[in-house]
Structures are given as C-alpha cells and as structure tokens.
Amino acid sequence: MSQPKIKLARLRDNKPVKLGIAIEPDLMSDLDTYAKIYEAAYGEPQSVAALIPSMLRGFIASDAGYKKARRNMEQST
C-alpha cells in the first residue's frame, strides 16, 4: 500500500503551551481518523493533541484575510 499524501507535514519537536478546548463529537471523530491517516503516511503514531497545533498553524498561514489584517494592525502600532 502506498503512503497517503496529506497536507499536514511531519511534526516538529516543540515545547507546547497547554490549552484546553471542548469540541463536538463529529469533529473528534474526524480528528481521530486524521491521526490514523497521519500514522499511515509517516509510519509513526501521533495523538490528536499533537496534530492540532500544526493544523491550526497551517490554517492561519493559508488565511489571506488574516495576513492582510495582521499587516494593517502591525503598521498602525
């Protein structure tokens, strides 16, 4: 079986800041499935909690409206 190609890159080794959130069951199911696919792609298991920061980083990095607003905010300070 070939390795799946997924958008999330292999995780870096970082010291995290703890953050607690509550999510809906269907999202948790999707995240569990993503973790299984990540393991198939890279041959190593990762917890959902370990994957979420990279997912959020990728989401923010791809948000053009956020980038523009951030630039504007930085220019006005």
C-alpha positions as CSV (number, residue, x, y, z in Angstrom):
1,M,0.0,0.0,0.0
2,S,1.4,3.4,-0.9
3,Q,1.7,6.1,1.7
4,P,-1.2,8.7,1.7
5,K,-0.3,12.2,0.8
6,I,-1.7,14.6,3.3
7,K,-1.4,18.4,3.7
8,L,0.0,18.3,7.2
9,A,3.8,17.9,7.2
10,R,5.6,15.8,9.7
11,L,5.5,17.4,13.2
12,R,8.5,19.4,14.6
13,D,9.7,18.8,18.1
14,N,8.3,21.8,20.1
15,K,7.6,22.5,23.8
16,P,3.8,23.2,23.8
17,V,1.7,25.7,25.8
18,K,-1.2,23.8,27.3
19,L,-4.7,24.9,26.1
20,G,-8.0,23.2,27.0
21,I,-10.9,23.2,24.5
22,A,-14.2,21.4,24.0
23,I,-15.1,20.1,20.5
24,E,-18.2,18.4,19.0
25,P,-18.1,14.6,18.7
26,D,-18.2,14.6,14.9
27,L,-15.1,16.8,14.8
28,M,-13.3,14.5,17.3
29,S,-14.2,11.6,15.0
30,D,-12.6,13.4,12.1
31,L,-9.5,14.2,14.1
32,D,-9.2,10.6,15.2
33,T,-9.4,9.5,11.6
34,Y,-6.8,12.1,10.5
35,A,-4.4,10.8,13.2
36,K,-4.8,7.3,11.8
37,I,-4.1,8.6,8.2
38,Y,-1.1,10.6,9.6
39,E,0.3,7.3,11.0
40,A,-0.2,5.6,7.7
41,A,1.6,8.4,5.9
42,Y,4.6,8.7,8.2
43,G,4.8,5.4,10.0
44,E,4.6,6.8,13.4
45,P,1.5,7.5,15.6
46,Q,0.7,11.0,16.8
47,S,-2.1,12.0,19.2
48,V,-4.8,14.3,18.0
49,A,-3.5,16.8,20.6
50,A,-0.1,16.7,18.9
51,L,-1.5,17.2,15.4
52,I,-3.9,20.2,16.2
53,P,-1.2,22.9,16.6
54,S,0.2,22.2,13.2
55,M,-3.3,22.1,11.7
56,L,-4.0,25.5,13.2
57,R,-0.7,26.9,12.1
58,G,-1.4,25.7,8.5
59,F,-4.9,27.2,8.6
60,I,-3.6,30.6,9.8
61,A,-0.8,30.6,7.3
62,S,-3.3,30.0,4.4
63,D,-5.7,32.7,5.5
64,A,-5.0,35.7,3.3
65,G,-7.6,37.9,5.1
66,Y,-5.8,37.3,8.4
67,K,-2.4,38.1,6.9
68,K,-3.7,41.4,5.5
69,A,-5.4,42.4,8.7
70,R,-2.3,41.5,10.7
71,R,-0.1,43.6,8.4
72,N,-2.5,46.5,8.8
73,M,-2.6,46.1,12.6
74,E,1.2,46.0,12.8
75,Q,1.5,49.1,10.6
76,S,-0.9,51.1,12.8
77,T,1.0,50.4,16.0
